[in-house]
Amino acid sequence: MPGVFQMPLKQVADEARRAQDVGLQAVLLFGIPENKDEQASSAYSENGIIQKALRGIKSKCPNLVTITDVCLCEYMSHGHCGVTRIDGFW
């Protein structure tokens, strides 16, 4: 998709700062976690990829609007967009 980029976590805050400096008012983040599981735990972990990216961005761009997409398909080991059973098994 044009205008969509993947970048390492260590570059995200600086890239957000450059975006803000050229006039962008918001960024949209999609995370690709290191580990996936049946509970999508990286989506809500304090140390999840999106959470780390947000902290970095807000440290350099506190007024930049940050939008996150935490659709569970990115975080689930089976790739579906939701928990398939309450007990975590499928």
N, C-alpha and C positions, 0 to 999 in steps of 0.2 A: 504494500500500500504506500503510495507517495506520502512523504512527510512523516512516516513512522519509522523509528529507529530502535535498535537494541543497543544497549551500552552497559558497560560494567558499572556496578554500584558506585565505585570510586569516582566516576565521571558525572554522575547524575546531577549533583548539586551545582557544579560549575556550568553544566549545559543549561540547567534551569535558569541560572543567573544570566547567561548569554541571551536566552529567550526573553527574559524579562527586560533586559537592556535594549532589545530591539523593538519592544512594545507589546509583546505578548502578555496577556493578563492571566492566563491559566495554562496548566499542563495536565495531561491525562496519563496516568501511570498504569501499566499492566505488568504484573509481576510474573517472573518465571522462577519458581523456588528451586533450591538445590535438591530438596527431598519432598516427595509426595507420599501421602498415605490415605487411608480410608476415612479419616476424620478431617481432612483438609486442614490439619493443624498449623501449617505455615501461613494460612490466610489470617489467622487470629493470634499468632505467636507474637510476643513482644519483640522478638528478633527476626521476624519475617522480612522478606526482601522489600516489600512495600513499606513496612513500618520503618525500616532503616533508611530507605530512600526519602520518605517524608521528613524524618528528623534531619537528614542532611540538607534537603531543600529548604526547610523552614529556618535552619540556622543561617542560611545565606540570603534567603528571599522570604522573609516573614509575611509579606503582603501578597505574595503570588498565590492565586487560587490553585489548589491542588485537588484533582479529581482522581479517585482510584477505582479500578475495576477489580473486584475480588470475586469474580465468578468462580465458583468452586471447581470448574473443570480444569483450571490451571493447577490446582492444588491437590486434586484427588488422584490416587494412584491408578484408578480405572478410567479417568478422563471424562466422567459424566459430570453434569452441572449440579449435582446435588447428592446428598446422602441417600443411598438406596435402601437402607434399613436403619431403624433407630439404634439397633445394637452395634452398628458399624460394619456388619458383615454383609456380603452380597452374593 
